[in-house]
Amino acid sequence: MITRRALVGSALAAPFVMAASRYSLANDWPKAGPIRLVVASGAGGNADVVTRIVAAELETALGQSFVVENLSAASGMQATEAVSRADPDGYTFLVGTSSQLVHNIALFDPLPVDITTMLRGVAMMNEVPMVMCVNNDDPAGNLEDFIARLRAAPEDSQYGSGPTGTTTHITGALFLSELGLDVVHIPYPKSGEALRDLIAGRLSFVFNPSLTAVPQVRDGAVRGLGVSAPERLVAMPDLPTVSEAGLPGFVSQTWNTFAAPADTPEEIVVRLNEAVNSVVQSDAIRSQLVNLGSIVPPSKTPQEVDAYYARQREIWIPVVRGTGATRSAG
């Protein structure tokens, strides 16, 4: 027979059992098995490239294998939802970008999961501005020339991007909004596909992540007219910023971070944060990421990553809603 005293004792003991279990989990991490890094975009894209570079170094730093898994469906919402609902045991993390952790909040109504409460920031890897690319045969000598022609006949142009609501789309939409122009938008499943159609002459311009755009510009596949960063990139110092080339104050960037299920033990979050910061700030990896065309900001604590998310949401959710773009989780 279960007595009242036994029931009370069980209720009082439960928090201590849970705490002990969480302590044991954190103490053993990451011994139990491979760590999943869920990338909410396709293989070969910006987030995928950066994740694989950093993951290879983390394997050495933590003595555990990392498995990179690409889930790009529904503007990354499939990946975001999967990680939000994953066990908070430190073996599943989201590679969170502006598209998943900011833009999707404005795109999906209703949201399949509450991104702001079910995920927490872990670590920052890098920031990635967009490069405005045009076909090699475009007659514009610079961004000012291109804007003048666009103003004269916007109906003759069309721009491409990755999926609706991604930074490649929102940057193009913001660019046109600043100019007060309406130009046909063509979204693609991957931003790389838009770049291929630009090379083929089927699009007028594409804002592509610098990490994938810079090699294309260097190789002469496309021309870059401007980069949407606060300053010129070390990887391409001759490419002006969009701000200095025609639209003062124009800055639009995505970023790559690690995010975890909200209840992941603090000890695990801190340990991964320290490992990621050590890898990214090392001379070799920092130089590699910068030379690829990205920006490596100073290290952030998990709390600073969450604060970064909050600031980005305050800035960009109204911008995304202003485009009128919407997405379905289906």
Long-range contacts (C-beta under 8 A, 24 or more apart in sequence): 22-265, 23-265, 23-267, 25-89, 25-90, 25-265, 25-268, 26-90, 26-265, 26-266, 26-267, 26-268, 27-267, 29-89, 29-90, 29-265, 29-267, 29-268, 29-271, 30-62, 30-63, 30-64, 30-90, 30-91, 31-64, 32-89, 32-91, 33-64, 33-91, 34-64, 34-65, 34-66, 34-67, 34-91, 35-62, 35-64, 35-65, 35-66, 35-67, 35-90, 35-91, 35-92, 35-93, 36-66, 36-67, 36-69, 36-91, 36-92, 36-93, 37-66, 37-67, 37-68, 37-69, 37-93, 37-95, 37-258, 38-69, 38-71, 38-79, 38-82, 38-83, 38-92, 38-93, 38-94, 38-95, 39-68, 39-69, 39-70, 39-71, 39-72, 39-79, 39-95, 40-71, 40-72, 40-75, 40-76, 40-77, 40-78, 40-79, 40-80, 40-94, 40-95, 40-96, 40-97, 40-99, 40-100, 41-70, 41-72, 41-76, 41-97, 41-99, 41-162, 41-190, 42-70, 42-72, 42-189, 42-190, 42-192, 43-70, 44-192, 44-212, 45-162, 45-190, 45-191, 45-192, 45-209, 45-212, 46-97, 46-128, 46-209, 46-211, 46-212, 46-254, 46-256, 47-95, 47-97, 47-256, 49-211, 49-212, 49-292, 50-95, 50-125, 50-126, 50-128, 50-211, 50-256, 50-289, 50-294, 51-95, 51-125, 51-256, 53-285, 53-288, 53-289, 54-125, 54-276, 54-279, 54-280, 54-285, 57-279, 57-282, 57-285, 58-275, 58-276, 58-279, 61-275, 61-278, 61-279, 62-271, 62-272, 62-275, 72-163, 72-189, 72-190, 74-327, 74-328, 74-329, 74-330, 75-99, 75-100, 75-103, 75-104, 75-107, 75-163, 75-164, 75-165, 75-166, 75-327, 76-100, 76-104, 76-166, 77-104, 77-108, 77-112, 77-327, 77-329, 80-104, 80-113, 80-115, 80-119, 81-112, 81-113, 81-329, 83-119, 83-259, 83-260, 83-261, 84-113, 84-115, 84-118, 84-119, 84-261, 84-262, 85-113, 85-118, 85-261, 86-261, 87-261, 88-260, 88-261, 88-262, 88-263, 88-264, 88-265, 89-264, 90-260, 90-264, 90-265, 90-268, 90-269, 90-272, 92-260, 92-261, 93-122, 93-258, 93-259, 93-260, 93-272, 94-119, 94-258, 94-259, 94-260, 95-256, 95-257, 95-258, 95-259, 96-121, 96-256, 96-257, 96-258, 96-259, 97-167, 97-254, 97-255, 97-256, 97-257, 98-167, 98-253, 98-254, 98-255, 98-312, 98-316, 99-163, 99-165, 99-166, 99-167, 99-254, 101-257, 101-259, 101-309, 101-312, 101-313, 102-309, 102-312, 102-313, 102-316, 102-317, 102-320, 103-165, 103-166, 103-167, 103-170, 103-316, 103-317, 103-320, 104-165, 104-327, 105-313, 105-317, 106-165, 106-316, 106-317, 106-318, 106-320, 106-321, 107-164, 107-165, 107-320, 107-325, 107-326, 107-327, 108-326, 108-327, 108-328, 108-329, 109-326, 112-329, 116-313, 117-262, 118-261, 118-262, 119-259, 119-260, 119-261, 119-262, 120-259, 120-260, 120-261, 120-262, 120-264, 120-269, 120-302, 120-306, 121-257, 121-258, 121-259, 121-300, 121-302, 121-303, 121-304, 121-305, 121-306, 121-308, 121-309, 122-257, 122-258, 122-259, 122-260, 122-264, 122-269, 122-272, 122-273, 122-276, 122-302, 122-305, 123-257, 123-258, 123-272, 123-273, 123-276, 123-277, 123-280, 123-300, 123-302, 123-305, 124-255, 124-256, 124-257, 124-276, 124-280, 124-297, 124-299, 124-300, 124-304, 124-305, 124-308, 125-255, 125-256, 125-257, 125-258, 125-276, 125-280, 125-289, 125-296, 126-255, 126-256, 126-280, 126-289, 126-294, 126-295, 126-296, 126-297, 127-253, 127-254, 127-255, 127-294, 127-295, 127-296, 127-297, 128-209, 128-210, 128-211, 128-253, 128-254, 128-255, 128-256, 128-293, 128-294, 128-295, 129-209, 129-210, 129-227, 129-228, 129-229, 129-233, 129-251, 129-252, 129-253, 129-295, 130-167, 130-168, 130-171, 130-207, 130-208, 130-209, 130-210, 130-213, 130-227, 130-228, 130-252, 130-253, 130-254, 131-207, 131-208, 131-209, 131-210, 131-213, 131-214, 131-217, 131-224, 131-226, 131-227, 131-228, 131-239, 131-293, 132-175, 132-205, 132-206, 132-207, 132-224, 132-225, 132-226, 132-227, 132-228, 132-242, 133-195, 133-198, 133-205, 133-206, 133-207, 133-208, 133-213, 133-216, 133-217, 133-222, 133-223, 133-224, 133-225, 134-198, 134-204, 134-205, 134-222, 134-223, 134-225, 135-198, 135-199, 135-201, 135-203, 135-204, 135-222, 135-223, 136-199, 136-220, 136-221, 136-222, 136-223, 137-201, 138-204, 138-223, 140-225, 142-225, 142-240, 142-245, 143-225, 143-226, 143-240, 143-242, 143-245, 143-246, 144-245, 144-246, 146-205, 146-225, 147-179, 147-246, 150-179, 150-181, 150-183, 150-204, 151-179, 151-181, 154-181, 154-182, 154-183, 156-204, 157-183, 157-184, 157-204, 157-205, 158-183, 158-184, 158-185, 158-186, 158-203, 158-204, 159-183, 159-184, 159-185, 159-186, 159-203, 159-204, 159-205, 159-206, 159-207, 160-185, 160-186, 160-187, 160-188, 160-193, 160-194, 160-195, 160-197, 160-198, 160-203, 160-206, 161-185, 161-186, 161-187, 161-188, 161-191, 161-194, 161-206, 161-207, 162-187, 162-188, 162-189, 162-190, 162-191, 162-194, 163-187, 163-188, 163-189, 163-190, 163-327, 164-325, 164-326, 164-327, 165-320, 165-325, 165-327, 166-191, 166-254, 167-207, 167-209, 167-252, 167-253, 167-254, 168-194, 168-206, 168-207, 168-208, 168-209, 169-323, 169-325, 170-252, 170-316, 170-319, 170-320, 170-323, 171-207, 171-228, 171-252, 172-205, 172-206, 172-207, 173-319, 173-323, 173-325, 174-250, 174-252, 174-319, 175-207, 175-242, 175-247, 175-250, 177-322, 177-323, 178-247, 178-250, 179-247, 195-222, 198-222, 207-252, 209-254, 210-235, 210-236, 210-292, 210-293, 210-294, 211-292, 211-293, 211-294, 213-293, 214-292, 214-293, 215-292, 215-293, 228-252, 228-253, 229-253, 229-295, 233-293, 233-295, 234-290, 234-291, 235-290, 235-291, 235-292, 235-293, 236-293, 253-295, 255-312, 257-305, 257-308, 259-305, 269-302, 270-302, 273-301, 273-302, 273-305
